[in-house]
Amino acid sequence: MEPITTIAELRSFVQSCRLSGKRIGLVPTMGALHAGHLSLVKLSHEQCDATIVSIFVNPTQFGPNEDFARYPRTLENDLHLLESTGSPVVFVPCADEMYPTGFDVSICVGGISMPFEGAVRPGHFDGVATVVMKLFLASQADVAFFGQKDYQQLCVIRKMVADLNVPIEIVAGRTVRESDGLAMSSRNRYLSETERSRAGVLSQSLAAAERMIVHENTLSSEIIRKAIQDQILSAGGMTIDYIAIVDPVTLKELSTIDTEAVILLAVRLGTTRLIDNVLVSVENWQAHR
């Protein structure tokens, strides 16, 4: 599989798809692919006639003390995995292709990007929004596929698309998990064996919180948050960045859950930072009240 490396090449491919009336799907990634990424590629193959997978470790979304230099880069294995999904077109630009000399424009999404990840990682979502917009323009895709694991990122991108009238549909793929419930992430490979054995508590605490809401009619965010915190800290070795119970669209924090909510959390386990979430849906809520 020979990847495309320039925007000009990508646009040439896109033009040929357009002339054939093909529906184009885009799966933006930073590589180090796993089953979660591949599930998004599968969704694109199911819904589109042509699929573009981008692999680009975007420097502008990393802070000065973050893991840009050591972020896993496994292009050969990524291409091998993608071949098994039906050989999508793969776009692998270099940093100079995406950010040529003199590049000086960025996108700031605003309020929805400010709390939680935005507070812990200042400037992160500006970098995400900017590179995603560039990928949207380069690919001219009809649909873009993102994982629900990065829930705030998904909301930021949806807000950008809505506010700027970007003609693209955003589809969220479900979070793919390991056998013990840990959300799949390229950063999971940073975990030591001991850390990995503890990490399953994140999804376990979220599942317990969902049971409290749906089955036990516990509506107080403070009580639910405390239960999650206690369960995570009991596993040992973890520092909590935040646990938040929010509106699924606005990400405004809820003091009491009325119909539906998303529970967001981020922890540090050793040198690794992990995020996860659960959407407590109105359908589940109504079925169990």
Rosetta blueprint (number, residue, H / E / L):
1 M L
2 E L
3 P L
4 I E
5 T L
6 T L
7 I H
8 A H
9 E H
10 L H
11 R H
12 S H
13 F H
14 V H
15 Q H
16 S H
17 C H
18 R H
19 L H
20 S L
21 G L
22 K L
23 R L
24 I E
25 G E
26 L E
27 V E
28 P E
29 T E
30 M L
31 G L
32 A L
33 L L
34 H L
35 A H
36 G H
37 H H
38 L H
39 S H
40 L H
41 V H
42 K H
43 L H
44 S H
45 H H
46 E H
47 Q H
48 C L
49 D L
50 A E
51 T E
52 I E
53 V E
54 S E
55 I E
56 F L
57 V L
58 N L
59 P H
60 T H
61 Q H
62 F L
63 G L
64 P L
65 N L
66 E L
67 D L
68 F L
69 A L
70 R L
71 Y L
72 P L
73 R L
74 T L
75 L H
76 E H
77 N H
78 D H
79 L H
80 H H
81 L H
82 L H
83 E H
84 S L
85 T L
86 G L
87 S L
88 P L
89 V E
90 V E
91 F E
92 V L
93 P L
94 C L
95 A H
96 D H
97 E H
98 M H
99 Y L
100 P L
101 T L
102 G L
103 F L
104 D L
105 V L
106 S L
107 I L
108 C L
109 V L
110 G L
111 G H
112 I H
113 S H
114 M L
115 P L
116 F L
117 E H
118 G H
119 A H
120 V H
121 R L
122 P L
123 G L
124 H H
125 F H
126 D H
127 G H
128 V H
129 A H
130 T H
131 V H
132 V H
133 M H
134 K H
135 L H
136 F H
137 L H
138 A H
139 S H
140 Q L
141 A L
142 D L
143 V E
144 A E
145 F E
146 F E
147 G E
148 Q L
149 K L
150 D L
151 Y H
152 Q H
153 Q H
154 L H
155 C H
156 V H
157 I H
158 R H
159 K H
160 M H
161 V H
162 A H
163 D H
164 L L
165 N L
166 V L
167 P L
168 I L
169 E E
170 I E
171 V E
172 A E
173 G E
174 R L
175 T L
176 V L
177 R E
178 E L
179 S L
180 D L
181 G L
182 L L
183 A E
184 M L
185 S L
186 S H
187 R H
188 N H
189 R H
190 Y H
191 L L
192 S L
193 E H
194 T H
195 E H
196 R H
197 S H
198 R H
199 A H
200 G L
201 V H
202 L H
203 S H
204 Q H
205 S H
206 L H
207 A H
208 A H
209 A H
210 E H
211 R H
212 M H
213 I H
214 V H
215 H L
216 E L
217 N L
218 T L
219 L L
220 S E
221 S H
222 E H
223 I H
224 I H
225 R H
226 K H
227 A H
228 I H
229 Q H
230 D H
231 Q H
232 I H
233 L H
234 S H
235 A H
236 G L
237 G L
238 M E
239 T E
240 I E
241 D E
242 Y E
243 I E
244 A E
245 I E
246 V E
247 D L
248 P L
249 V L
250 T L
251 L L
252 K L
253 E E
254 L L
255 S L
256 T E
257 I L
258 D L
259 T L
260 E L
261 A E
262 V E
263 I E
264 L E
265 L E
266 A E
267 V E
268 R E
269 L E
270 G L
271 T L
272 T E
273 R E
274 L E
275 I E
276 D E
277 N E
278 V E
279 L E
280 V E
281 S L
282 V H
283 E H
284 N H
285 W H
286 Q H
287 A H
288 H H
289 R L
